[in-house]
Amino acid sequence: MELKVKIDGLDKLKNAFNLYPLESAKNIQRGIVQSITKIERESVPITPIDTSRLRESIPLGKKIKPLTGEIGPTVDYGYWVHEGTTNWPLSMPPKNPNTVRQFMRVGLEMSELAIQGFFNKAIENTLNNITR
């Protein structure tokens, strides 16, 4: 499963990256780390609980590499809880109140405004540092 976020102003950041790759990469990387952390903070509390293994596995699935980031549960059944099965379709609510079946998607949606802000700040920082 792959969820994506559209970043407004990404063209400006790409242009700055081509002209000033080290400065841009540093600010982009900071935005990626902040974004992944925000998604984690939003997703974990709304993840369904049975044994807590699913919730505890989300931070373990955090992968930060140069200019990329990923987060998601590492337990093998995480996908099926998120996407549903024949016996437990998405229309069937989770057993726990205040949790949702598509916890990563909802966590991402709850984070989108903050993520946009992280990358706006990356653009601003890059342009400010370049003009100094």
TORLUM-491920 format. One record per atom (N, C-alpha, C): x, y, z; atom name. Coordinates in steps of 0.05 Angstrom, whole numbers, plus 5000, padded with zeros to 4 digits. Example, Ala and Ser with C-alpha at 12.3 -4.5 7.8 and 13.67 -1.06 7.14 Angstrom:
BEGIN
ATOM  east  north    up  name
ATOM  5264   4886  5156     N
ATOM  5246   4910  5156    CA
ATOM  5264   4934  5156     C
ATOM  5257   4955  5142     N
ATOM  5273   4979  5143    CA
ATOM  5258   5001  5157     C
end
This chain:
BEGIN
ATOM  east  north    up  name
ATOM  5017   4977  5000     N
ATOM  5000   5000  5000    CA
ATOM  5018   5025  5000     C
ATOM  5012   5044  4984     N
ATOM  5027   5068  4982    CA
ATOM  5008   5092  4982     C
ATOM  5012   5110  5000     N
ATOM  4997   5135  5001    CA
ATOM  5015   5158  4995     C
ATOM  5006   5178  4981     N
ATOM  5023   5200  4973    CA
ATOM  5010   5227  4980     C
ATOM  5027   5247  4983     N
ATOM  5018   5274  4989    CA
ATOM  5028   5292  4967     C
ATOM  5010   5310  4957     N
ATOM  5018   5330  4937    CA
ATOM  5028   5354  4952     C
ATOM  5051   5364  4945     N
ATOM  5064   5387  4957    CA
ATOM  5062   5411  4938     C
ATOM  5047   5431  4946     N
ATOM  5046   5456  4930    CA
ATOM  5073   5470  4932     C
ATOM  5082   5481  4910     N
ATOM  5108   5495  4909    CA
ATOM  5132   5477  4905     C
ATOM  5127   5451  4899     N
ATOM  5148   5432  4896    CA
ATOM  5166   5440  4872     C
ATOM  5155   5453  4852     N
ATOM  5171   5461  4829    CA
ATOM  5193   5481  4837     C
ATOM  5186   5500  4855     N
ATOM  5206   5519  4865    CA
ATOM  5228   5504  4880     C
ATOM  5220   5485  4896     N
ATOM  5240   5470  4911    CA
ATOM  5258   5454  4892     C
ATOM  5246   5442  4871     N
ATOM  5262   5427  4852    CA
ATOM  5282   5445  4838     C
ATOM  5273   5469  4830     N
ATOM  5291   5488  4817    CA
ATOM  5314   5496  4835     C
ATOM  5307   5502  4861     N
ATOM  5328   5509  4880    CA
ATOM  5347   5485  4884     C
ATOM  5336   5461  4884     N
ATOM  5353   5438  4888    CA
ATOM  5373   5435  4865     C
ATOM  5364   5441  4840     N
ATOM  5382   5439  4817    CA
ATOM  5404   5459  4819     C
ATOM  5398   5483  4829     N
ATOM  5418   5504  4831    CA
ATOM  5436   5502  4856     C
ATOM  5424   5493  4878     N
ATOM  5438   5492  4904    CA
ATOM  5431   5466  4917     C
ATOM  5442   5444  4907     N
ATOM  5434   5417  4917    CA
ATOM  5439   5412  4946     C
ATOM  5461   5420  4957     N
ATOM  5467   5414  4986    CA
ATOM  5448   5429  5004     C
ATOM  5445   5455  5000     N
ATOM  5427   5471  5017    CA
ATOM  5398   5461  5015     C
ATOM  5389   5455  4990     N
ATOM  5362   5446  4986    CA
ATOM  5357   5418  4999     C
ATOM  5376   5400  4995     N
ATOM  5374   5373  5006    CA
ATOM  5371   5373  5036     C
ATOM  5386   5390  5049     N
ATOM  5385   5392  5079    CA
ATOM  5357   5401  5088     C
ATOM  5346   5420  5074     N
ATOM  5319   5430  5082    CA
ATOM  5297   5410  5074     C
ATOM  5300   5398  5051     N
ATOM  5280   5377  5043    CA
ATOM  5281   5354  5063     C
ATOM  5305   5345  5070     N
ATOM  5307   5323  5089    CA
ATOM  5294   5329  5115     C
ATOM  5297   5354  5125     N
ATOM  5284   5362  5150    CA
ATOM  5254   5361  5147     C
ATOM  5243   5369  5124     N
ATOM  5215   5368  5118    CA
ATOM  5204   5339  5118     C
ATOM  5220   5321  5106     N
ATOM  5213   5293  5105    CA
ATOM  5211   5281  5133     C
ATOM  5232   5286  5149     N
ATOM  5232   5275  5177    CA
ATOM  5209   5286  5193     C
ATOM  5203   5312  5191     N
ATOM  5181   5324  5205    CA
ATOM  5154   5312  5196     C
ATOM  5152   5307  5170     N
ATOM  5127   5296  5159    CA
ATOM  5122   5268  5168     C
ATOM  5143   5251  5167     N
ATOM  5140   5224  5176    CA
ATOM  5133   5223  5206     C
ATOM  5146   5240  5221     N
ATOM  5140   5241  5250    CA
ATOM  5111   5250  5255     C
ATOM  5102   5269  5240     N
ATOM  5074   5279  5243    CA
ATOM  5054   5257  5236     C
ATOM  5059   5242  5214     N
ATOM  5041   5220  5206    CA
ATOM  5040   5199  5228     C
ATOM  5064   5193  5239     N
ATOM  5065   5173  5261    CA
ATOM  5048   5182  5285     C
ATOM  5052   5208  5293     N
ATOM  5036   5218  5316    CA
ATOM  5006   5217  5312     C
ATOM  4998   5221  5287     N
ATOM  4969   5221  5281    CA
ATOM  4958   5193  5278     C
ATOM  4974   5175  5267     N
ATOM  4965   5148  5260    CA
ATOM  4964   5129  5284     C
ATOM  4984   5130  5301     N
ATOM  4986   5111  5323    CA
ATOM  4962   5111  5341     C
ATOM  4953   5135  5351     N
ATOM  4930   5135  5370    CA
ATOM  4904   5125  5358     C
ATOM  4901   5125  5332     N
ATOM  4876   5116  5319    CA
ATOM  4877   5088  5308     C
ATOM  4900   5075  5312     N
ATOM  4904   5048  5303    CA
ATOM  4889   5028  5321     C
ATOM  4873   5010  5309     N
ATOM  4858   4991  5325    CA
ATOM  4877   4974  5344     C
ATOM  4867   4968  5367     N
ATOM  4883   4953  5387    CA
ATOM  4870   4926  5392     C
ATOM  4886   4905  5392     N
ATOM  4878   4879  5403    CA
ATOM  4900   4872  5423     C
ATOM  4924   4868  5413     N
ATOM  4947   4862  5431    CA
ATOM  4966   4885  5433     C
ATOM  4962   4907  5419     N
ATOM  4979   4930  5417    CA
ATOM  5003   4926  5398     C
ATOM  5007   4902  5387     N
ATOM  5029   4897  5369    CA
ATOM  5028   4914  5344     C
ATOM  5004   4918  5334     N
ATOM  5001   4934  5309    CA
ATOM  5009   4963  5315     C
ATOM  5000   4975  5336     N
ATOM  5007   5002  5343    CA
ATOM  5037   5004  5348     C
ATOM  5048   4986  5362     N
ATOM  5077   4987  5369    CA
ATOM  5094   4983  5345     C
ATOM  5084   4971  5324     N
ATOM  5100   4965  5300    CA
ATOM  5102   4989  5281     C
ATOM  5085   5009  5284     N
ATOM  5086   5032  5266    CA
ATOM  5112   5047  5268     C
ATOM  5121   5055  5292     N
ATOM  5147   5069  5293    CA
ATOM  5170   5052  5283     C
ATOM  5168   5026  5286     N
ATOM  5189   5008  5276    CA
ATOM  5190   5008  5246     C
ATOM  5168   5016  5233     N
ATOM  5168   5016  5204    CA
ATOM  5177   5043  5192     C
ATOM  5188   5060  5209     N
ATOM  5197   5086  5200    CA
ATOM  5224   5082  5186     C
ATOM  5226   5091  5160     N
ATOM  5250   5089  5145    CA
ATOM  5256   5117  5133     C
ATOM  5278   5128  5141     N
ATOM  5287   5154  5130    CA
ATOM  5312   5150  5115     C
ATOM  5312   5156  5089     N
ATOM  5335   5154  5072    CA
ATOM  5339   5181  5059     C
ATOM  5361   5186  5045     N
ATOM  5365   5211  5032    CA
ATOM  5341   5218  5013     C
ATOM  5328   5239  5019     N
ATOM  5306   5250  5004    CA
ATOM  5281   5232  5001     C
ATOM  5278   5213  5018     N
ATOM  5254   5196  5019    CA
ATOM  5248   5188  5048     C
ATOM  5223   5181  5052     N
ATOM  5215   5172  5078    CA
ATOM  5191   5154  5076     C
ATOM  5189   5134  5094     N
ATOM  5167   5115  5094    CA
ATOM  5159   5110  5123     C
ATOM  5134   5104  5127     N
ATOM  5125   5095  5153    CA
ATOM  5101   5077  5149     C
ATOM  5099   5057  5166     N
ATOM  5077   5038  5165    CA
ATOM  5082   5015  5184     C
ATOM  5061   5000  5189     N
ATOM  5065   4978  5208    CA
ATOM  5083   4956  5197     C
ATOM  5097   4943  5215     N
ATOM  5115   4921  5206    CA
ATOM  5103   4894  5211     C
ATOM  5082   4892  5226     N
ATOM  5070   4865  5230    CA
ATOM  5057   4856  5204     C
ATOM  5057   4830  5199     N
ATOM  5048   4820  5174    CA
ATOM  5018   4824  5169     C
ATOM  5002   4827  5190     N
ATOM  4973   4831  5186    CA
ATOM  4965   4860  5185     C
ATOM  4984   4879  5187     N
ATOM  4978   4907  5186    CA
ATOM  4963   4915  5161     C
ATOM  4971   4905  5138     N
ATOM  4958   4911  5113    CA
ATOM  4929   4903  5114     C
ATOM  4923   4879  5124     N
ATOM  4896   4868  5124    CA
ATOM  4878   4883  5143     C
ATOM  4888   4892  5166     N
ATOM  4872   4909  5184    CA
ATOM  4866   4935  5170     C
ATOM  4885   4946  5157     N
ATOM  4882   4972  5143    CA
ATOM  4863   4970  5120     C
ATOM  4866   4950  5103     N
ATOM  4851   4948  5078    CA
ATOM  4826   4930  5080     C
ATOM  4823   4914  5101     N
ATOM  4800   4897  5104    CA
ATOM  4804   4870  5091     C
ATOM  4787   4851  5099     N
ATOM  4787   4824  5087    CA
ATOM  4758   4816  5082     C
ATOM  4755   4793  5071     N
ATOM  4728   4783  5066    CA
ATOM  4713   4779  5092     C
ATOM  4726   4768  5112     N
ATOM  4714   4764  5138    CA
ATOM  4711   4789  5155     C
ATOM  4728   4809  5150     N
ATOM  4728   4833  5166    CA
ATOM  4730   4857  5146     C
ATOM  4708   4862  5131     N
ATOM  4709   4884  5111    CA
ATOM  4711   4911  5124     C
ATOM  4719   4931  5108     N
ATOM  4722   4958  5118    CA
ATOM  4696   4969  5129     C
ATOM  4674   4959  5120     N
ATOM  4648   4968  5130    CA
ATOM  4643   4960  5159     C
ATOM  4658   4940  5168     N
ATOM  4655   4931  5196    CA
ATOM  4674   4949  5213     C
ATOM  4663   4964  5232     N
ATOM  4681   4981  5248    CA
ATOM  4699   4966  5266     C
ATOM  4721   4979  5275     N
ATOM  4739   4965  5294    CA
ATOM  4726   4962  5321     C
ATOM  4736   4943  5337     N
ATOM  4724   4938  5363    CA
ATOM  4729   4961  5383     C
ATOM  4750   4976  5379     N
ATOM  4757   4997  5398    CA
ATOM  4745   5023  5390     C
ATOM  4734   5038  5409     N
ATOM  4724   5065  5402    CA
ATOM  4748   5083  5396     C
ATOM  4744   5104  5381     N
ATOM  4764   5124  5374    CA
ATOM  4787   5112  5357     C
ATOM  4782   5090  5344     N
ATOM  4802   5079  5325    CA
ATOM  4788   5076  5298     C
ATOM  4805   5074  5277     N
ATOM  4794   5071  5250    CA
ATOM  4809   5049  5235     C
ATOM  4796   5037  5216     N
ATOM  4808   5015  5201    CA
ATOM  4831   5025  5183     C
ATOM  4827   5047  5169     N
ATOM  4848   5057  5151    CA
ATOM  4865   5078  5166     C
ATOM  4877   5069  5187     N
ATOM  4892   5087  5205    CA
ATOM  4914   5103  5193     C
ATOM  4929   5091  5174     N
ATOM  4951   5105  5161    CA
ATOM  4940   5126  5142     C
ATOM  4920   5119  5126     N
ATOM  4908   5139  5108    CA
ATOM  4896   5162  5123     C
ATOM  4881   5157  5145     N
ATOM  4869   5178  5161    CA
ATOM  4891   5195  5174     C
ATOM  4912   5182  5185     N
ATOM  4934   5196  5197    CA
ATOM  4948   5215  5177     C
ATOM  4951   5205  5152     N
ATOM  4963   5222  5131    CA
ATOM  4945   5245  5125     C
ATOM  4919   5240  5122     N
ATOM  4900   5262  5117    CA
ATOM  4900   5283  5139     C
ATOM  4902   5274  5164     N
ATOM  4903   5292  5187    CA
ATOM  4929   5308  5187     C
ATOM  4949   5299  5174     N
ATOM  4976   5311  5174    CA
ATOM  4981   5329  5150     C
ATOM  4964   5328  5130     N
ATOM  4970   5341  5104    CA
ATOM  4976   5371  5107     C
ATOM  4961   5385  5122     N
ATOM  4965   5414  5125    CA
ATOM  4992   5419  5138     C
ATOM  4999   5404  5159     N
ATOM  5025   5408  5172    CA
ATOM  5048   5401  5153     C
ATOM  5044   5380  5137     N
ATOM  5065   5371  5118    CA
ATOM  5069   5394  5097     C
ATOM  5048   5406  5088     N
ATOM  5051   5428  5069    CA
ATOM  5067   5450  5082     C
ATOM  5062   5455  5108     N
ATOM  5077   5476  5122    CA
ATOM  5106   5469  5125     C
ATOM  5112   5443  5130     N
ATOM  5141   5435  5132    CA
ATOM  5156   5441  5106     C
ATOM  5143   5435  5083     N
ATOM  5156   5439  5058    CA
ATOM  5156   5468  5049     C
ATOM  5136   5483  5057     N
ATOM  5137   5513  5052    CA
ATOM  5160   5525  5067     C
ATOM  5165   5515  5092     N
ATOM  5187   5524  5108    CA
ATOM  5214   5516  5095     C
ATOM  5214   5492  5083     N
ATOM  5239   5483  5069    CA
ATOM  5245   5501  5046     C
ATOM  5224   5509  5031     N
ATOM  5228   5527  5008    CA
ATOM  5238   5554  5018     C
ATOM  5225   5564  5039     N
ATOM  5232   5590  5050    CA
ATOM  5261   5590  5061     C
ATOM  5268   5569  5076     N
ATOM  5296   5567  5087    CA
ATOM  5316   5565  5064     C
ATOM  5310   5549  5044     N
ATOM  5329   5546  5022    CA
ATOM  5333   5573  5008     C
ATOM  5311   5587  5001     N
ATOM  5314   5612  4987    CA
ATOM  5327   5633  5005     C
ATOM  5321   5634  5030     N
ATOM  5335   5653  5049    CA
ATOM  5365   5648  5050     C
ATOM  5372   5622  5053     N
ATOM  5400   5615  5055    CA
ATOM  5416   5620  5029     C
ATOM  5402   5617  5006     N
ATOM  5415   5622  4981    CA
ATOM  5420   5652  4977     C
ATOM  5401   5668  4985     N
ATOM  5404   5697  4981    CA
ATOM  5423   5711  5000     C
ATOM  5432   5697  5020     N
ATOM  5452   5709  5039    CA
ATOM  5479   5712  5027     C
end
